[in-house]
Amino acid sequence: GYGQINVLLLALVMWDFSRPETARYRGVGVGLAAAIKVTPGIFIVYLLLTRRFRMALTATVTFALTVALSAAIVPSSTWKFWTKLLWDSDRVGRLEDAANQSIRGVLARLQHGSHGAAGWELIIVAALIGGLVSAVYVYRRLGDGWAVPLCAVTGMLAAPIAWTHHWVWCVPIAAVLWSQRRAWLPVTVVFLSFAVWAVPHVAPDELHFALWQTALSAWYVLFGIVFVAVAVTSARRVSCARTDHGDAGEPGDPRRRPSAAGARERSPRLGRARR
């Protein structure tokens, strides 16, 4: 059914990031998730960019050992996947499918063609880089509670295909909005609206959508963009509050005085801020 393995991947990643930084083998969950479905590999990049090299190394080694184990058990299938199937998005489904809630899927429907126009790769690369830069910025001010879901959203926006059931990250997003930016919680109603199912989901209808149908079929993507903006502005608020209160210095510096506004933005564990 819908949800599939994605709920388990979400649990592995959230479990890994919620563990104490001194926990042994922290990074195993991310590595296992990446080995199961590749796309969680974006969290390894996120760990490197946030300078958590030990956790990134553990995740990478776990990923490599899992792939090696599969190669030992089913060598031909493993070779075929990593050399051929991984690079063939057509095996997963049609890019223009209305259930494809990625930037590439929206562009395919908007341009009435699965191949897209010249330059659309630049849009996707820009979204990937912008999302990762935003995740690092948010992590340094609000911690993983905001930045990890933002990183996940970045991966889904930049992926060739992100089915509606891949967006299980709406759950931790709703949790962080409820606890820290409740005014924005209503945007999560998009996942209860079934709006993306109000348009045809059969070929070749998706290639002939009117503009309003394309908009309806892009609600998850629009939600993802809005969440990135909310996360960045929330981080900016904390940064401005620290500046106003003279809160300079690195975490752990006894001279550093966290502002009340900054404290409210951070959650107890996943939300710990870093410089």
Secondary structure, DSSP 8 states (H G I E B T S, - for coil): -TTTTHHHHHHHHHHHHHS-TT-TTTTHHHHHHHHHHSGGGHHHHHHHHTT-HHHHHHHHHHHHHHHHHHHHHSHHHHHHHHHTGGG-GGGT--TT-TTB-SHHHHHHHHTTSSS--TTHHHHHHHHHHHHHHHHHHHHHHH-HHHHHHHHHHHHHHHSS--BGGGGGGHHHHHHHHHHH-GGGGGGGGHHHH-GGGSS--STTGGGG--HHHHHHTTHHHHHHHHHHHHHHHHHHHHHHHHHHTT--S-TT-TT----HHHHHH--SSTT----
